[in-house]
Amino acid sequence: MAFDLKRTFSSQTLTRPLSAGTVVEQEGLILVHRLEDGAEKVHLAAVVAATDVPVGFTKTADSLPSRTSYVEMVTVPAAPATLEADLRNQNLVLNAIRAVSSNGTVLTIDPVYAGAPAPGAVKVDLATGRVKFHVAEAGTDVTFTYLYDLTLIQAKQKFGQRFVNNQGLHAEHGFIEVGHGHAELYTDQFDASVDWAAPAAIQLGDAGQIVAAGIGPVLNALVISVPSVDNSFLGLRIQFG
């Protein structure tokens, strides 16, 4: 699962053949239209183009997610104690992290952990999830929104082991179910560095991701739920076709 099964729905579910070379490893990704051999197939665009036409989002019973989102609040230790803390997860994704202090400051993410952070910045050790703050943030609460890569064990613990007979079915048979039509999609396949309360746009990004800036097509969508500590998914009301 890479979308919230309880709150995600679509008015239609299509079964479509996959384009040549397309492999789907996550649910909640946006697929685009392709014509191959005179028939429509769905394609996961590694590099999206403005001319791509979104068809719907991936729905699979056989894929085990390898990446997901998380939102958590960290209280910065008060000086003169160490200004370091640990996030709950490791293997964070570069350029997919947002940190906002309770004083309203959007902190710059510095992935080089050595040394002291500059004012208005937070150092993040991507591999370990360790974070280091500037003294100005001492005693504040900082909310982190981020994507992180799952180990195989973590994926099974969090999302459950897929039935053995279901594993690899869409890849083997070359077909996939696609959520189409009018949809409400709560997905973890989004750019976590963005303020989704006020996105510049809602666009399709590379590899089926939801982004707020780029060269992909603008989606016919509205944000209906911002990722939070209580719900780490991005909620969209979206129209396909």
PyMOL commands that set and color helices and strands:
alter all, ss='L'
color gray80, all
select helices_A, chain A and resi 135-137+152-159+164-166+169-173+206-208
alter helices_A, ss='H'
color red, helices_A
select strands_A, chain A and resi 9-17+30-36+39-43+54-59+67-75+84-86+92-101+106-110+121-124+130-133+141-149+175-187+203-204+210-211+221-225+234-239
alter strands_A, ss='S'
color yellow, strands_A
deselect
rebuild
show_as cartoon
